[in-house]
Amino acid sequence: MAAAGLLAGCSTTTIPPDDNNACPAPAALAAPWKVSAPPSGVGHNVKTVGIGTYFVKQTSQEITKRLDLLAREHITEVRFDVPWYLIETSSCRYDWSDLDLAMRGLAEHNISALLLVAYAPSWETGDPACSRRAKNPHCAPGKPGHAGQNQGAADFGRFVGALWSRYKNFSPKLQLWNEAQRKIGPALYANMLREARKQARNAYLVYGADFPPQASNDPNRPDRYLAAVDQAGGKGTYDAVSVHPYTTPNLPRQGRSGNNGWGQMYLVRDYLVSQGGADIPIFITEIGSDQTPKQAPILRAAMNLLATPEHNYITALYWYALTDDPPSAFGIFTARKEPKPVAAVIADYNHPA
């Protein structure tokens, strides 16, 4: 069946709040068939390259074009944003239309989804800037003050629960925020994790405080922030940990380091093992380069390292991104959908001759 066939007839869903000011669970979207989720436990080396892209607030024609590009590259895993402020436009009022199109289209191609859930809306934070389409500030949840932050975490958890209820038939993984260290303190993030687990008990939840390399002595260095989140009550709420080990202009290389993204990834692993979390996998949810000549060498170096037995706790890699978004040039395709050299490398990894 063509992608356009499955993309037809999707609707927007609005759910009024009930008497307790809690949103009833939205109706689950029917999957056209069972999506095969890739193995995610420790012991499964990365063998294919996933990709990061965007679907929300794209036209149906653009969504179809992106799905076709994914199929062309033999992509089986995709990570894409679910901007809270664009989906829950007011409390308990949801616009699922773009996500319905994307999830059905991905299922048609047997592509599994990692949904990046982030960015609080204005009605939740009290800041009108939080729902701007252009130059959105990527607001953290909650109004100022302890009570406001607690409510923000609860609102976030409720949205995660609604998202899971809508798409559980597609077995997506849910990444909870993106680079949380930028704007969210460890106590608030731990609370967000707890609330999300409470509302989506059976979902596969990925910790998302994955800000790229910090200075060696920075408290927001990925392993240190993770320790602070765990100490604040986040431990035991997540199934996997996300990292962004960017290395441009250098190539990934083995060896712990407090001063580069790839080296800090090993420090995250050391911390998990020290806390009894050796069975918690690490997902590389972003790696890439905006320097086109560097893209293919960086990917090859990363995949060569990840193929070794000592890296079998890293079980997913998502290249950022599918297409350029000028002036950003991270895509494996240009904004005009022309392939760059790294696109052929990805196709070879995902569909070897």
Residue pairs with C-beta under 8 A, 6 or more apart in sequence:
1 32
1 108
3 64
3 67
3 68
3 105
3 108
3 109
4 60
4 64
6 32
6 104
6 105
6 107
6 108
7 60
7 63
7 64
7 101
7 104
7 105
10 96
10 97
10 100
10 101
10 104
11 96
11 97
11 100
12 94
12 95
12 96
12 97
13 26
13 27
13 94
13 95
13 96
13 166
14 93
14 94
15 23
15 24
15 26
15 92
15 93
15 94
16 92
16 93
17 23
17 91
17 92
18 24
21 91
22 158
23 91
23 92
23 158
23 162
25 161
25 162
25 165
26 94
26 96
26 162
26 165
26 166
27 166
28 165
28 166
28 167
28 168
28 169
29 96
29 100
29 103
29 104
29 166
29 167
29 169
29 170
30 169
31 103
31 104
31 107
31 169
31 170
32 104
32 107
32 108
33 107
34 171
35 106
35 107
35 110
35 111
35 112
35 113
35 170
35 171
36 110
36 112
37 112
37 171
37 173
38 44
38 48
38 76
38 77
38 112
38 316
39 315
40 173
40 204
40 239
40 240
40 281
40 315
40 316
41 279
41 281
41 315
42 278
42 279
42 280
42 281
42 312
42 313
42 315
43 312
43 313
44 312
44 315
45 306
45 307
45 308
45 309
45 311
45 312
45 314
45 315
46 284
46 303
46 306
46 307
46 311
46 314
46 315
46 316
46 317
47 307
47 349
48 74
48 75
48 76
48 77
48 349
48 350
49 75
49 299
49 303
49 317
49 318
49 319
49 346
49 349
49 350
50 75
50 76
50 77
50 78
50 79
50 114
50 316
50 317
50 318
50 319
51 70
51 73
51 75
51 77
51 78
51 79
51 318
51 319
51 320
51 321
51 322
51 332
51 346
52 78
52 79
52 80
52 285
52 286
52 318
52 319
52 320
52 321
52 322
53 66
53 70
53 78
53 79
53 80
53 321
53 322
53 323
54 80
54 81
55 63
55 66
55 80
55 98
55 99
55 101
55 102
56 80
56 81
56 82
56 83
56 86
56 87
56 98
56 99
56 102
57 86
57 98
57 133
58 66
58 98
60 101
63 98
63 101
63 102
63 105
64 105
65 337
66 322
66 323
67 102
67 105
67 106
67 108
67 109
69 322
69 323
69 333
69 337
70 78
70 106
70 109
70 111
70 322
71 109
72 347
73 332
73 343
73 346
73 347
73 350
74 347
74 350
74 351
75 111
75 346
75 350
76 110
76 111
76 112
76 350
77 111
77 112
77 113
77 114
77 316
77 318
78 106
78 111
78 112
78 113
78 114
78 318
79 113
79 114
79 115
79 116
79 175
79 285
79 318
80 102
80 113
80 114
80 115
80 116
81 116
81 118
81 119
81 178
82 99
82 115
82 116
82 117
82 118
82 163
83 118
83 119
83 136
84 117
84 118
84 119
84 120
84 121
84 124
84 156
84 159
85 119
85 120
85 121
85 122
85 130
85 131
85 136
85 139
86 95
86 133
87 94
87 95
87 96
87 99
87 159
87 163
88 94
88 121
88 159
88 162
89 95
89 121
89 123
89 131
90 121
90 123
91 123
91 124
91 155
94 162
94 166
96 166
99 166
99 167
102 113
103 113
103 167
103 170
103 172
106 112
106 113
106 170
107 170
112 171
112 172
112 173
113 167
113 170
113 172
113 173
114 172
114 173
114 174
114 175
114 206
114 283
114 285
114 316
114 318
115 163
115 167
115 172
115 173
115 174
115 175
116 175
116 177
116 178
116 208
116 285
117 159
117 160
117 163
117 174
117 175
117 176
117 177
118 138
118 176
118 177
118 178
118 208
119 130
119 136
119 138
119 139
120 130
120 139
120 140
120 141
120 142
120 152
120 155
120 156
121 130
121 131
121 139
122 128
122 129
122 130
122 131
122 139
123 131
124 130
124 141
124 142
124 152
124 155
125 139
125 140
125 141
125 142
125 143
125 152
126 143
127 137
127 139
129 136
129 137
129 139
130 136
130 137
130 139
138 178
138 182
138 183
139 183
140 152
140 183
140 184
140 188
141 149
141 152
141 153
141 155
141 156
141 188
141 192
142 148
142 149
142 150
142 151
142 152
142 153
142 155
142 188
143 149
143 151
143 152
149 188
149 191
150 191
152 188
152 192
153 188
153 191
153 192
153 194
153 195
154 195
156 192
156 195
156 196
157 192
157 194
157 195
157 196
157 197
157 198
157 199
157 200
158 195
158 199
160 174
160 176
160 195
160 196
160 199
160 200
160 203
161 196
161 198
161 199
161 200
162 199
163 174
163 200
164 174
164 199
164 200
164 202
164 203
168 202
168 203
172 204
173 203
173 204
173 205
173 206
173 239
173 240
174 196
174 200
174 203
174 204
174 205
174 206
175 206
175 208
175 242
175 283
175 285
176 192
176 193
176 196
176 205
176 206
176 207
176 208
176 238
177 184
177 189
177 192
177 208
177 209
178 208
178 210
179 208
179 209
179 210
179 211
179 212
179 244
180 189
180 208
180 209
180 210
180 211
180 225
181 209
181 211
181 214
181 220
181 222
181 225
182 211
184 192
184 209
186 225
186 228
186 229
186 231
186 232
186 234
187 232
189 209
189 229
189 232
189 234
190 229
190 230
190 232
190 233
190 234
190 237
191 232
191 233
193 205
193 207
193 229
193 234
193 237
193 238
194 233
194 234
194 237
196 203
196 205
196 237
197 205
197 237
197 238
204 239
204 240
205 237
205 238
205 239
205 240
206 238
206 239
206 240
206 241
206 242
206 283
206 285
207 226
207 229
207 234
207 238
207 240
207 241
207 242
208 242
208 285
209 222
209 225
209 226
209 229
209 242
210 222
210 241
210 242
210 243
210 244
210 285
210 286
211 220
211 222
211 225
211 244
212 244
212 245
212 246
212 261
212 286
213 245
213 246
213 259
213 260
213 261
213 264
214 220
214 221
214 222
214 264
215 221
215 258
215 259
216 258
216 259
217 258
218 224
219 225
219 228
221 258
221 264
221 267
222 243
222 264
222 265
222 267
222 268
223 264
223 267
223 268
223 270
223 271
226 241
226 268
226 271
226 272
227 271
229 235
230 275
235 275
238 280
239 280
239 281
240 280
240 281
240 282
240 283
240 315
240 316
241 268
241 272
241 280
241 281
241 282
241 283
242 282
242 283
242 284
242 285
243 261
243 264
243 265
243 268
243 282
243 283
243 284
243 285
244 261
244 284
244 285
244 286
244 287
245 252
245 260
245 261
245 262
245 264
245 265
245 284
245 287
246 261
246 286
246 287
246 288
246 289
247 260
247 261
247 262
247 287
247 298
248 288
248 289
248 290
248 291
248 294
248 298
249 289
249 291
249 294
250 260
251 297
251 298
251 301
252 262
252 287
252 298
252 301
252 302
252 305
253 262
253 301
253 305
254 305
255 263
255 266
256 263
256 266
256 267
256 270
257 263
257 264
257 266
258 264
258 267
262 302
265 282
265 284
265 314
268 282
269 282
269 313
272 278
272 280
272 282
278 313
280 313
281 313
281 314
281 315
281 316
282 313
282 314
282 315
283 314
283 315
283 316
283 317
283 318
284 302
284 314
284 316
284 317
284 318
285 316
285 318
286 318
286 320
287 298
287 299
287 302
287 317
287 318
287 319
287 320
288 295
288 298
288 319
288 320
288 321
288 330
289 295
289 298
289 330
290 328
290 329
290 330
291 329
292 329
292 340
292 341
292 342
295 332
295 340
295 341
295 342
296 341
296 342
296 345
299 319
299 342
299 345
299 346
300 345
302 317
303 317
303 349
305 311
306 314
306 317
319 332
319 342
319 346
320 330
321 328
321 330
321 331
321 332
322 331
322 332
322 333
323 331
323 332
323 333
323 334
323 335
323 337
324 330
324 331
324 333
324 334
324 335
325 331
325 335
326 335
331 340
332 339
332 340
332 342
332 343
332 346
333 339
333 340
333 343
334 340
